[in-house]
Amino acid sequence: MLKIYVTSIHVDNQEKALNFYTKILGFIKKNEVPLGEHKWLTVVSPDEQLGVELLLEPMTFEPAKVYQKALKEAGIPCTSFEVDDLEREFERLKLLGVQFSMSPKEAGTVKIAVLDDTCGNYIQLMQQL
């Protein structure tokens, strides 16, 4: 049986990303392994610390930079995180200065919002209705 162990998100600065993903979004740092100029740096949900890890991948590959920029310019989130109460999370993050490109809105059986992670990406927040 296959399981998702780690998935990655390209970031323009690993330290800035670690700060945003832990202090603002509320994830917990799981691994930080020095690899020369960069690190193997992962975060996890505090509720699922043995679950899927999110690798804060350093943006070192030129085609990835082009892809990331194109996604953001098109307003497309690069990934999605689930929340229990989108309105509450939206208000909490707004108070922390997080910028949203889309406020909460219903879309079929979910409610979604899109935030800027300050590291080159849009992230979709999603609540099951």
C-alpha positions as CSV (number, residue, x, y, z in Angstrom):
1,M,0.0,0.0,0.0
2,L,1.3,3.5,-0.9
3,K,1.1,6.4,1.5
4,I,1.9,10.0,1.1
5,Y,4.9,10.7,3.3
6,V,6.0,14.1,2.3
7,T,4.9,16.7,-0.2
8,S,6.7,19.9,-1.1
9,I,6.0,23.6,-1.7
10,H,8.7,25.8,-3.3
11,V,9.6,28.8,-1.2
12,D,11.8,31.8,-2.0
13,N,13.3,31.8,1.5
14,Q,13.3,28.9,3.9
15,E,13.7,30.9,7.1
16,K,10.9,33.3,6.1
17,A,8.7,30.3,5.1
18,L,9.4,28.5,8.4
19,N,8.4,31.6,10.3
20,F,5.2,32.0,8.3
21,Y,4.1,28.4,8.3
22,T,4.8,27.9,12.1
23,K,4.1,31.3,13.7
24,I,1.3,32.5,11.4
25,L,-0.4,29.3,10.1
26,G,0.3,27.2,13.2
27,F,2.2,24.2,11.8
28,I,5.0,22.6,13.8
29,K,8.6,22.2,12.6
30,K,9.3,18.4,12.2
31,N,12.7,18.2,10.5
32,E,15.6,20.5,9.9
33,V,18.6,18.8,8.3
34,P,21.4,21.1,7.0
35,L,22.2,20.3,3.4
36,G,24.9,22.8,2.4
37,E,23.4,26.1,1.6
38,H,19.8,24.8,2.2
39,K,18.0,22.4,4.5
40,W,15.6,19.5,4.5
41,L,13.0,21.5,6.3
42,T,9.5,20.1,7.0
43,V,6.5,21.1,9.0
44,V,3.4,19.2,10.1
45,S,0.0,19.8,11.4
46,P,-0.1,19.9,15.3
47,D,-3.1,17.6,15.2
48,E,-1.3,15.1,12.9
49,Q,2.3,15.1,13.9
50,L,2.9,11.6,12.4
51,G,1.0,12.6,9.3
52,V,2.1,14.0,5.9
53,E,5.1,16.4,6.1
54,L,5.2,19.6,4.1
55,L,8.7,20.2,2.8
56,L,9.6,23.9,2.5
57,E,11.6,23.3,-0.7
58,P,14.2,26.0,-1.5
59,M,13.6,27.6,-4.9
60,T,16.8,26.6,-6.7
61,F,15.5,25.2,-10.0
62,E,14.9,27.9,-12.6
63,P,11.9,26.1,-14.3
64,A,10.2,25.8,-10.9
65,K,10.6,29.6,-10.5
66,V,8.9,30.1,-13.8
67,Y,6.1,27.7,-12.8
68,Q,5.6,29.3,-9.4
69,K,5.4,32.8,-10.9
70,A,2.9,31.7,-13.6
71,L,0.7,30.1,-11.0
72,K,0.7,33.2,-8.8
73,E,0.1,35.6,-11.7
74,A,-2.9,33.5,-12.8
75,G,-4.2,33.6,-9.2
76,I,-4.0,29.8,-8.9
77,P,-3.2,28.3,-5.4
78,C,-0.3,25.8,-5.4
79,T,-1.9,23.7,-2.7
80,S,-4.8,23.5,-0.3
81,F,-5.1,23.1,3.5
82,E,-8.3,22.0,5.2
83,V,-9.6,24.0,8.2
84,D,-12.6,23.2,10.5
85,D,-14.0,26.8,10.6
86,L,-12.9,28.9,7.6
87,E,-14.5,32.1,8.8
88,R,-12.8,31.9,12.2
89,E,-9.4,31.1,10.5
90,F,-9.8,33.9,8.0
91,E,-10.4,36.4,10.8
92,R,-7.5,35.1,12.9
93,L,-5.1,35.3,9.9
94,K,-6.3,38.8,8.9
95,L,-5.6,40.0,12.4
96,L,-2.0,38.7,11.9
97,G,-1.6,40.7,8.7
98,V,-2.1,37.8,6.2
99,Q,-3.1,39.0,2.8
100,F,-5.9,37.2,1.0
101,S,-6.5,37.2,-2.7
102,M,-10.0,35.7,-2.2
103,S,-12.2,36.1,0.9
104,P,-14.3,33.1,2.0
105,K,-16.9,31.9,-0.4
106,E,-19.0,28.8,-0.9
107,A,-18.1,26.6,-3.9
108,G,-20.4,23.6,-4.0
109,T,-19.8,21.4,-1.0
110,V,-16.9,23.5,0.4
111,K,-16.1,27.0,1.5
112,I,-12.7,28.3,0.2
113,A,-10.4,31.3,0.6
114,V,-7.0,32.0,-0.8
115,L,-4.0,33.6,1.0
116,D,-0.5,34.8,0.1
117,D,2.1,32.8,2.0
118,T,4.7,35.6,1.5
119,C,7.1,33.1,0.0
120,G,5.9,33.2,-3.6
121,N,2.7,31.1,-3.4
122,Y,-1.1,31.4,-3.1
123,I,-2.5,28.8,-0.7
124,Q,-6.2,27.8,-0.6
125,L,-7.9,27.2,2.7
126,M,-10.9,24.8,2.5
127,Q,-13.7,23.9,4.8
128,Q,-16.0,20.9,4.1
129,L,-19.7,22.0,4.4
